[in-house]
């Protein structure tokens, strides 16, 4: 079977969104502002009708970008950027930083305006950073640039106005260009939940066990895996100890707390950074202070005490987690996609034949799935790319970046491209029903898409809307089967029509929440790990609640509540 994994237009508009040599001369001779004021959007006097790609003469921009470790470190060696340079006659001098060093180094880069690049392609800035850099005059607003020089992005905003609203700060400015990946919406959005649980159905069949649907049945299955370890090792040729369940505590998609959604109120703990959710009364609550969280952690500790959970679940990193999974040692694991972690066997894309299946929501007191923060609006990153105050010609920068929003270009930037001179491509170039060019996802044939995507894709600002599938690009196989799982298994158990929205807050509120989360989240996560590993009593719980309140938990909830009230008003 193919090994599927994810570790996560209007082509004619390209001609209207570019710059000619005459446009460059206008700004070079004083028609534009080389040092635009950060509080306004008027950053150039270049007339939009003068813009045409490819430029008559080569222009050079400077950009900041990060790249995954172990992949091509020179962006201009990637096919996508080679083609963009040929298409636009714009050469980008990149300062490329390895992804695992980005967090520290980008802050240093942003602190020195004299040497800062003209744009940051893969910024990934949170609201606090965006508003801080805006106040410091390090980045410029982009709403007027979008209106005048970015027809592709402007069209996206017209088609889905909520993305324009989500990109606009309370001061009326847009301080960044977004990344948008629509794959479903609301309860059927692919981002509905991150930490999807999977169970080894090959082991279930071998031991004549049924798919568990309650927490008691689940514990019984894990116990059977433990007690029949020798038989499993012999039957499945397992090298190493059998591990009934593995996870990485507090690590997003690898966290096991989706298992406790059925306890108490049924909220679980879907957000390991903010630890918040919105209940059916549209009230923001801290998931970590709910009775269901307490009961769920007690139950998880029972699993640990009975030797049903990987002893390294509290300390292992991703590579260790995957190495054990690929060795066939797991009975249950957690991830965005099971093939990230284990070797799946079965008949092609017919997931019903696979030897790993999603574990349905488990009943304890109730059956429920709590949607992730911001999940109903699908994939969205507000701070993906910024234009800095160092941009000598903001119109050129904006027009070039708008090429990333071309609906034929965005899927390539997001996933990879075609016609590469290497072992595997994400796409082959085909045609749609109208005979127009369409990117078709290539058969995977054992290749790991996460590795191919990292080798080919460039990320950055882009937009892929649901309406693009079947017109400009096919839906990725691994996305389609995950969408099917969510629609069939999880969405029917989302017992709410409300969710925690992704809102752009005031600078003061964003800063306050950032500081509060930085204190509250480690406190909650550390206690969560400790209690699942070692257990706790009622006195420990009461002290924990008092400690959170002393860290201004109520203030955190109050700030979030204001924005939820406004959103649902």
N, C-alpha and C positions, 0 to 999 in steps of 0.2 A: 504494500500500500504506500501511497505517497505520504511523505512526512510533512504535515502542514503545521505551521507555527506562526505566532505573532508576538513580538516583544515590544509591543508598538514600542463662456468659452467662445463659445462664439469666436471661432478662429479668425474670422474676418476683422475682428476688432483689433487684432495685433497691429494692423497698419495704421490705425488711428491713435495708438497709444505710444508713439515713439518720437524720437527727436532727430531732426536733421542738423547738418552742419550750420545752417543759418540760425537755428535755434540756439546752438552753442555759442555762436558769435554774439547773440543778443545778451546773454548773461555774462559772457567774458568781458563785454564792453560796458558793463554797468547796468544793463537792463534788469538784472536780477540782484538779489541780495546774497552776498557770500556768508553773512553772519545773521541769519534770520532771527527775529525776536521770538522767543519761545511762547509768548502769549497770543500770537496771532497766526492765521493760516496763510497770509499773503507772502509767499516765500519766493515768488518769481514773477516776472512780467512777460514770460514767454507765452505767446499766443498758442492755444491748443491746436489751431489749424496749421501751424507751422511744423507739427511733429510728424515725423515719418521714420520708420525703421525699414531697412538698415541705414545707419548713418552714412553720409557720404565720406566722412573721415572718422577714423577710429577715435573713440572717446574712452577715457579711463576713469573708473570709479574705485573706491576703496571700501572693502567690506570685512566684517568680522563673522566668523562661522565656526561651528564645532563639528567634529566628526567622530564616529565610534572608534574606539580602540581596536587596532588590528585591521583597519581598513585604509583605503587610500588617503594619505594625509595632505595631498595637494589637490584642492578642489578643481582647479582647471584641468586636471587629468581625468576628471569624470566626464563621461559622454554627455550628460545633460548640460553641463556648463560649456562644453565645447560647442554643442549645437546652438545654445543660446548666444554665444559670442558670434558665431557665424550668422545667425539670424538678425542680430541687432547691431553688429559692429561695435559693441561695447565690451571693453576688456576690464575685468575686475581684478584688482590686486588684493588678494585675500590674506588676512591674518587668521590662520586656521589653528584652533586649539583643540586638543584631544578632549573628548566628551567628559571623561572622568576628572578632568582638571578645570572644567568650564566654570563651575560655581565660584571658585576663588578668583580665577584669572579675569573673568568678565567684570567683576567689581573693580579690579585694579585698572582695567582698560577704561571703564566709564569714569574713573576719577581723574583722568588726565585729558582734558579737552584738546590740548595742543597736539596730541598724537592720536586722538581717537579717529577711527574710520568713519566714513560718511554714513554708513548704515550697519546695523547689526542684524544679520540674516536669520539667525537661530537664537534670538535673545531669550525667549521663554520667560520674560519678566512677569512677576506677579504685580498686583495692583499697587502695593506699597512702593516697589521699585519704580514703576512707571510714574507715579505721582511725585516721588522724590526727585527723579531725574528731570521731570517737567519743571518742578519748582526751581531746580538748580540751573535750568536753561541748557541742560545737556542734550535733550531731545526736543524736536519741534512737533507741533500739531500737524495732522495729516488730512483733516477733513476737506480743506480747500484743494489740496493736491488730488485727493480722491475724486472730487467733483470735476476737476478740470483735466486731469492727466491720467486717470486710472479707470477707463471705461469698463474693463473686465470686472474689477471689484465693485464698481458702482452698480453694475448689472446684478451682481450677487446680492447686494444690499436691497435692490429694488425687488428682487424675487423673494427674498426672505428678510423682511424688515427687522425681525427680532435680532438678527446679527448686527445690524447697524445700531440698534438701541443698546445692545450688550457691549458694543465697542465704544460707546460715548460716555465720557466721564460726567460727573455732576456739574463740572464747569462748562459743559457744552462742547469740549474738545475731544477729538480722538487722538490719543498719544501713541498709538501703535497700529500695526497691520496684523490681522488675525490669521490663525490657522483654523480651517473649518473642514470637518470630515463628517458629512451626513451619511449615516447608515441606519435607517429606521428613525423613528421619533417616538417621544413619550414612552409608554410602557414597553414598546418594542424596539427602542433604541439600542444599538449594540453596546452602548456604555451604561446600560441599566444597572449592571453590576460588574465589578472587576474580579473579585475573588470567587470564580466559579469552581465548585467542587466536582471532582471526577472520581469514579470508582472502577476498579479493575474487574470487568464483567467476565474476563477469562477465568479469573480465580473464583468468581461466584458460580459459574457453570461447573467448574471442576469439583467444587465442594457442594454442589446441589443447593445453593443458597438463592433466595429471592432478593430482588432489589429492595433495600430498606426504605421505609417511608416514615418511620418514627425514630426518635432518638434512642429508644430502647432496642429496636430492631437493628439500628446502626451499630450500637455498641456490641450487640451479639455477633454481627458480621465481622467486626474487627477482632473480636475474641476468637472467632473461628479461624481467621487468618493467622493469628498468633499461635493457636494451638495446633494448627496443621502446617506449620512452617516447613517441617522436613519433607512432607509430601509435596508441597508447593515448589520447593527448591528442586526436587527430583523431576517433577513433571515439566517445569518451565525452565529448567537448566539455569537456575539463578546463581550467580556468583556473588556471595555475600549474604548477610543476614536478611531475612524477610522483615519488612517494616510495614505493619498494618496501615499506619497513616503517617504521612510526613507533610510538613508545612514550613513556613518561615513566619514566625509570630511578628505581627505589626508591620509586615512588608507588603502592603497593598494587595495585589492579586494573589499572593501566596499566603495571606492570613486566613486562619480557619474560622473566623467568627461568623461567617454566613451560616454555620451549623447551629448557632444559638438564636437564630431569628424566631424560632417558635416558642421561646420561653417568655413568660410574662406578657408584656405589651406587644412583643413580636418585632421590636425595632432592631435587635442585633447591634452591630457596630460596623456599618459599612464604610465609614470614613475614619481611617486611622490617623489623620492629622487634625481634623476639626472635631471629630466625635459629636456631630450634631445631626439631627434629622427634623423633619416637620411632620407632626402627627395629623390625624384627620381633622382636628380642630384648628389647623393652621397655626399651631403653636410650636415654636422652636424649642427643642429639648436636647439635653445632653444625653446621648445614648449610654454613656458610661455611668450615669447615676440612676438608671432605671432598674427596677426589680428584675426584669428579664436578663439584663446584663449580669447581675449578681448570680442569679440561678444558672445562667449559661456558663459562667466561668467555673462555678462549682462542679458542673457536669463535665466540662473539659478537664478539670483536674482529676476527676475520677478516671478518665481515659488515660491520663498520664500515669496515675498511681497503679493502674492495671497493666502497665507496660504495652500500651496500644499505640503510643505516639513516639515518633522519632526522638531520641534523646538529644539530637542536635537541632531540633526545631527552633530552639531559642537563640542559637548562636551561628548557624550555618549561613554562608553566603549563597548567592545564586548559582555559582559554578558548582559548588559542592552538592547543592540540592538537585541540580540537573544531572550531574554525574551518577548519582545513586539512582535517579529515576530512569536514566537510559540503560542502567544495568538490570532493569526489570525487578527492582526490589520493593516497589510500592504497591499497596492495596488501594490506598486513597491518596490523592494529592490535590493541590489547588493551583490554579493559574488562569490567565486570560484564555488560554487555549491549551488543552491537554498535551498536544504534540510539542509544546514548548519544553515539556518536562520528561516525557516518556516516549518510547518507540511504539507507535500505534500500528496495529496490523488489521487488515480488513480488505474489503473490495472497493478500491478506488475512493470516490467521493460519496459512496453509499454509507453514510455514518451509522446506519442501523446494523451494519455488519462489523463495526469496529469492536475491538476487545476492551475499549474504555468508553464509558458513557457518562454524561452529566448525572450527578446525584440530585434527585428532586428535593425540593424544600422539605425538611424534616419536621414532623409534628411533635411538639412537646405539650405546651398548653394550647397553642393554635398553630396554624400554618400561615406563614407570611414571608414576603420578600420586601425589604426596604430598599427603595431606589437610591443609587449613589447621588451625591451632591451634584447638581447641574446636569444630571444624566438625561432628562427629558429633551434637552435641546441638542443632544448628540455631541459629537466631538468638537470642542471649541477651546482655543487658547487665545485669550485676548491680547497677550503681550508677546506674540511670536516674533515680530520684527519691528524695529524702530529706525527712524531716520534721525541722525544726530545734527546738532547745531553746526557741525563741521562740514556739512554738505555744501559744496561750492555751487552746485546747480541742483537744488531740490527737485525741480521739474524732471530733470533727466533721471535722477534716482527713482522718483515715483513712477515714471513711465516704464523704466526697466523692471522695477519690482512688479508692476502690473502684469507683465508677461507671465509671472508665476500664477496669476489668477485666470489665465486662458484655460478653458475647460479641457483642452487637449494636453496642456502642459501640467496642470495641477496633479493629475494622477501619477505622472512620471516623477515629479518632485517628491510625491508622497510615498510611492511604492518602488519605483525603479523604471527602467526603460526597455527599449528594444534595440536590436542590431548591435549589441555590445560584442567586442572581440574577446569573449571569455567563455567560460564553461556553461553559463546558464543566464537567461534573461527572464525577468518578470513578465514581459509582454512580447507578443508577436504583433506585427502591424497587419490588421485585417480591415474589414469593412462592415458597416452596420446595414440595417434593412434598406436604407436609402442609397446604399452604395458609397457613402462617405467613409473616410478613414476612421477607424476605431481601434483603440488599444484593447487587445484581447489577452487575458491572463494565460500564460503558457502552462501546459501540463507540468506538474512539479517533479514527477518521476524521481522521488527520493530526495530532491534538493530541499534545504531548509529555507523557507522564505525570509525568516528573520535575518539570516546571513546574507542572502542575495539582496534583500532590501537595503541592508546597511552598506553593502558594497556599491550599490547603484544609486540609491535615492539621495537627495540633498536636503530634504525637509524644507524649512523656511515657511514663508507666508504662502498660503494656497487655499483653495476652496473646492470641495467636491460635494455637489448637491445630489440628492436622491434622483433627480430627473436626468442626471448625466449617464446613469447606468443603462446600457443598451444603446446609447447614442454616441458617446465619446469613449466609453470604457466599459468593460464587463465588471461585474461585482466579483471581488476576490473569492475564491472557493472557501478559504478559511473564514472570511467574513460572512459568507452566505450560510454556512452551516451553523456558525455561532448565532446569527440572526434567527435561524430556524429553532435552535435550542431555546433561545430567549422567548420567542413567540409561543412555542408549544409547552415549555416546562415551567418557565419562571414568570412571564407576564401574567398568566391567569391567577397567580398567587400574590400579585402586588395589590394589596387591599387598600389602596389610596389613589386619589387622583391629584394629590399635591406632592410637591417635592421641594428640596432646598435649591432655590434658583441661583444662577451665576450672575451676580449683580455687581456693578461698578460703584463702589462706595466713595464717600468723600475722603479726602486725604487724611483727615483726623480719625475717622472711623476705621479706615483701612490700616492705618498705623496702630491704632489701639488694638484692633483684632490680631494683627500680626504679632504684637508683643504678648498678647494674652495667649494665643495659640502656642507661641514659643515656650511658654511656661506650663500651660495646662497639658498639652499633648504629651511631652515626655513624662510628666507625672502620671498620667493615665496609662500610657503604654508600658512604663516600667512596672507599675503595680499590676497591670494585666498579665505581663509575663511572669512576674513573681508568683501571683496567685494561681495561675494555671499550672505552674511548675510545683509549687509548694503547698498550695491550699491557703485558706483564710477562714476567719470566724466573724461573727456579727460585730464584735468590737473593732476588728480591723476595718470592716465595711463602714461603720459609723465614723471612725477616725478619717477614713479616706474621703467621705462626703464633706466632713468639716474642713479638711485640708483643701479640697477643691474650692470651697466657698471662700476660704481665706485668700485664695489666688484669683479672686474676682470672677468666679464662674458666672454669677448672676449678671455682671456687666457684659460679659461676652454674649450671653443669651439675649440680653436686652438690645444690644446693638443689632444683632442679626434679626431680631423680631421686627424692628422698625422697617427693615428692607423687605422682609417677607410680607408684612402688612401692606406696604406700598405696592409690591409686585402683584398681590392678589386683589388689591383694590380696583 
